[in-house]
Amino acid sequence: MGTEFSERKFRRMVRLPKSIEEDLEPFKKEEIRDFIDNAIPKRKALYMTLKDSGMRISEAVQLKKETLILQQIQLQ
């Protein structure tokens, strides 16, 4: 058994946060280049993999060396 409130009274008593809409824009090529150039060497490979593959960060951190197939393709 609890206290019951009408919806009107509930809305007066409880203030819900307003939702904030953000206009997200993709990074420009120059911004990505600056970001990678200023990253520590350990992270550069990760950032370049994310950029080139379109993977999410959670997908990229699950990669293991054993599961990668690396091939060198020579263009003529």
Order of alpha helices (4+ residues) and beta strands (2+ residues): alpha-alpha-alpha-alpha
